[in-house]
Amino acid sequence: MDISNKNFSSFLNSFISEKKKLLIAVSGGIDSQVLLHLCLKNIPLAQLHAIHVNHNLTVEASTYEDFVKKECFKMNIPLIIESEKMNASNGESMEMWGRRVRYRNYFRRLKELNFDYVLTAHHANDNIETILMNIDRGCFVKGLRGVVPKNGQIVRPLLNYKKSDIISYAKKKCIDFIHDSSNDDVSIKRNYVRKYLVSKLMKKNSSIIDRFSEISRKAQNAIFKEKIIMELFASKIEKDRHGCYHLDDKELLSFNIYFKMRIIKEIIGEANISWRRYKYNSLRYFIIKSKTGSKLQINNTWLLLRDRGKWILSKNISKKIKININRFGFHNFNNGAISFKKTDKRIFSNNANIEIIDLDKVKNKDIQIRNWISGDKFQPLGMKGNKKVSDYLIDKKVDCISKENQLVMTADDEIIWLCGQRLSDKVRITNNTSNMMELSIFK
């Protein structure tokens, strides 16, 4: 497709409205130079600002920066230069680091300038490379969509055009650009895919890029429809009193395993986050093979439990919360609150969430609330000996997710209350009790 002002403007306006302020990512290469040229021809200068990120990874980096400065000065477009120094996180490749710092700078400057979108120069060839790399990683349908034209505040107006279209336009308009030598380094996976896979595919089939672009569009449409179905399905799943989601086997019967995994990602807020293959595989294996009582820690926040005839998504509760028992009133924690109230009434309630204790027996002790752990014991009210918390909960036929969320209150590490279940005999009211306190837990 030949690039013209008309089709460029039409494609851009299909994703963003006019009068939006745009930050253009400029590297100095042919792609970003063509993007810059097209923006200046079709968008008022007052709505444009350029940004160049110098990664300082090669000896030519300062040359590229100087070139971009000169070009932007010549075109009278304001420019921001960001300079970075390699500081990769654990397991992060040079390419991953570069992408992370670029987008970090883009979004920071968007906010500071009060601009609306960042424009990048990704094109159809980048799309086929991305899809092939996703396939190599073992992707699902989402990986087949490749690079999308608009993703939040990121817009890619050249995505409909091939590299050959961009080269032709640059020649026709006599656009100056620089060649980044790092693009020739085939030890970088994307460069290898470009040089040894895509180029050979193009020689055998000249329409291969169009074919992959069509696959990308179909995958995007499929994901859009799937997202609507998932959002509708997820909106009907209600939280229980513990803040957990229950996915009934009967409701999921007509859906394949891929959809089940996507629903779980939607509920935990990771629908738009790409997972590594091992994470997908561990969830897939768990859904297929797990038995009642099995657990899978999906991330730092969410736990998936297999129960009889259903799946339960549970949020982790804070492991330990220190309480100042002398500060009467409410104390909040993740899934609720607890209150302490001094009382003179010896009236006992049938409500297990409200208990009265001997205040003098816990005064000046370290009071904490935490999840119960295996091996915990306490002396239930009215009993002479200790009982394991696990045995008590089994005897009471507490369901597995309620057991998972069960809290205990401790005084100097001794359990004084199995919250909402049973008080310890160690803090019971006697005829000699002169100071009493009411404990209430709200979930």
Secondary structure, 3 states (H helix, E strand, C coil): CCCCHHHHHHHHHCCCCCCCCEEEECCCCHHHHHHHHHHHHHCCHHHEEEEEEECCCCCCHHHHHHHHHHHHHHHCCCEEEEECCCCCCCCCCHHHHHHHHHHHHHHHHHHHHCCCEEECCCCHHHHHHHHHHHHHHCCCHHHHCCCCCEECCEECCCCCCCHHHHHHHHHHCCCCCCCCHHHHCCCCHHHHHHHHHHHHHHHHCCCHHHHHHHHHHHHHHHHHHHHHHHHHHHHCCCECCCCCEEEEHHHHCCCCHHHHHHHHHHHCCCCCCCCCHHHHHHHHHHHHHCCCCCEEECCCCEEEEEECCEEEEEECCCCEEEECCCCCEEEEECCEEEEEEEECCCCCCCCCCEEEEEHHHCCCCCEEEEECCCCCEECECCCCCCEEHHHHHHHCCCCHHHHHCCEEEEECCEEEEECCCEEEHHHCCCCCCCCEEEEEEEC
